[in-house]
Amino acid sequence: MLDPSESSPLYKQLQEKILDSIHSGSLQPGDKLPTELELSEANQVSRVTVRAALDSLTSEGYLVRIPGKGTFITKDRIKKNVAETIGFSDTCRLQNKVPGAKVIKCVIEDATLSDQEHLGLKSGDKVINIERIRYADGVPISVEYSRFPSSYSFLLNEDLNDKSLYEILRAKYKVSFGHARKYIVLEYATFDVATYLNIAEDHPLLSIKSTVSGTDGNKIHRSKQLILGDKFELIV
């Protein structure tokens, strides 16, 4: 039982108790925790105390919360080689994880100054903007923004939910990927991104910005991936 007479707050004691179970192997990666009510009753503390402990462990990367399913012990990180032009889906499959995707937006937009600079476009040109939440084993771990020249407007007619965009481009449209220039910076989650990834607003995220060219030298797309750093191990 937790000890209210100790100097350490009760939520910290519960946090340490859960960590001890993780480190001892009693709780394994992928295991589901009891509900907040069950933890509250088992430890004779309020649900506010339980929630504080779980929130802290989630922000530190030990737990992941999946809406409608529960709270789980975090699985191993996904290893991503940023030097390779390989899609998210292939990265997941190489590590025996099931990739997923949910389309947030798929529209035609005016090319921005950055689009013009990185994709070799002119003022007045259009781009195809595709935004998706990416999942690994059902857990949201990344928000992906991809901007293509208007010659890729055929993507507007594709179902990109739970599909690999790169596989569609390779198999159906014979696109050959070549060089990719990438930049990695730190960003903080906006309200929208925090909602998509089930994290707190201003949570730190890894941002990988890329401009991808084909083997013919023509620009294919520019992209940004906002990634939960505790779920990824980047290989440079």
N, C-alpha and C positions, 0 to 999 in steps of 0.2 A: 504494500500500500504506500501511497505518497504521504509525506510527513509535513503537515502544515506548520509545525514548529520550527522547521529548518529555515535558514536565511534565504535559501534559493526559492524563487517563486514556484508555485505548483506547476505552471505550464512548462517551466524549465525542467522540473523533475520528471514530468511525463515525457518530455522531449528526450531526455537522457535515457529513460526506460525503453523507449522505442528504438533509439540508437543502439543500446546494448543488445537488443534482440536482433537487429540487423547485423551488427558486428560479430555476434556469436553464431550466426547462421540460423537462428530460430525463425527469422523472417528472411525469405529469399527474394531475389529480384523477380518481380511479377506477382508476388503474393498480394492479396487484397486485405486491407486493414478492416477491423470491425468498424461499424458506423460510429458517428460522433456520440449518439445516444448510448450505444453499447460500451464505448470507451469511458463515457461519463459515469455510467452505473458501475462498471468494473473497478474504476479507480476512485469512486466516490468524490468526484469533482464536478464542477459545472460544465455545461457544453461550451461556454465561453472560454474556459481554461483549455478544454480539448481543442477547440478551434485555433486558439493561439499557438499551441504546440504544433498542430498540423500545418498551419500557415508558415511557421518558421522552418520546419523541415522541408516543406515544398519549395520555399524560396532558396534553400540551400541545395536543392537538387536530390534529396533523398526520397521524396515522394512525388507522385504525379496524381492529379485529380482529373477524372474523366466524368463530365456531366452525365448524370443518369446511370452511371455504372459504379462509381465509388472511388476510393483512394487506394493507390497501389504503390508498392516499393518500386523505385526506379530500376529499370533494366540497364544493361551495359550501354555505354555511349556508342553512338554510331560513328564510325571512323570515315572521314571524308578526305580524299586526297585532292586538295584544291589546285594542284598542278595539272590534273587531268580534266579533259572535257567529257565528263560523265554525269548523267542525269541523276536526280534524287532517287528515282525508282530503282535504277541499277545499283546505286550505292546501298540501298536498303536490302535488296535481294542478295547481294554479295555477302551480307551479314545475317542472312536467314531471318529477315524481318519483312513484314508485309507492308508495301507502300500504299499510300492512299492520297487522294486529292479531292478538294471541294472548291469549285469555281466561285469566286466572289464577284468577279467582274470580267467581261469579255466584250470590249467595245472598240469602235474606231474613234481616235482622238487626233487633234492637231499635234504635229511634231513640236516638241519643246526645243529650246536652244541646245540642251544636252543631247536630245535625240539627233538633232542636226549635226552636232559635233562628233558624236560617237558612231552614228550609223551612216554618215555621209549623205545626209538629206538636205533639202533646201527649205527655205521659208515657204509655208503654205502646204508642204507635204503632210501626209497623214501617217499615223502609226496604228498598229493593232496592239491594244493594251490588255494583257491577260493577268489577272491577279487570282492566286489560289492559296488555300491553306493546305499544307502538306502534313501527312500523318505517317507514323511508323507504328505498326501493330495497334492501330486505332488511336494512338496518342498524338495530339497536335503538337508539332515541334518546330514548325517553320511557316512563315508567310512569304510567298514567292511572287515577285512582280517581274513580268517579262514584256518587253516592248519590241515589236517587229516592224519592219518596213511594210507599207501597204500591199506589197506584192505577196505578202503572207495572209491576205484577207480570207483565204480559204479556211483558216483556222477558226473563223467565226461560225462555221457550220459543223465543227467537230465537237463531239461530246468529250470534254476534258476532265470530267469527274472520274476519279480513281483510274486515270489513264496516265501513261508516260508520254509527255509532249515530245521528247526526243525520239521515242520509238515510233510515234506517228509520223514525225518528219522524216525519219530514216526509211521506214518500211513503205509508207504510202506515197511520199513525195520525193523520195530518193535524195534527200538532203545529206550532204557529207560534211561533218563537223571537222574543223581544223583547229586553228589557234584560238586561245582564250586569254585575255588579259584580265587579271583579277586584282581587286583591292579589298582589304579586310580592315574594318573600322568598328568602333563600339558605338551603338545607338541605344536609345531608351524607348521602351514600348509606349506608343500613344494609346489613347483609350481604345480605339478600334483594334489595334494589334493585340493589346492586353486581353480584350474580349475574345478574339479569335483563338488565342493560345492558352486561355484560362489562367492568366497570371495577373499580377498587380500592375497597375499603370506605373510607368517609369522603371520597370524591371530592366536590367541591362541585357542587351542582346548582341550577338555577333552579326555584323552586316557584311555580306560578301557581295561586292559589286563586280559585274563581269560584262565584257563586250566580247561576243563570240563571232568568229569568222568561219566561213566555209573553206574547204580545201582549195577553192578557186580564188580565195582572197576577198570575196564579197562578204559584207557584214550580214549576219543572220539575225542577231538580236542583242539587246542589252538587257541586263537583268539585275535585280537586287533580291537577296535572300536574307530575311531576318530570322535568325536561328537562336533557339534556346541553347546557350553555351554549355549548360550542364548535360545536355543530351548529345553533344557532338564532340568528337576529338578530331581536330583538323591536322592533316598531314601536309607539310609544305615540301 
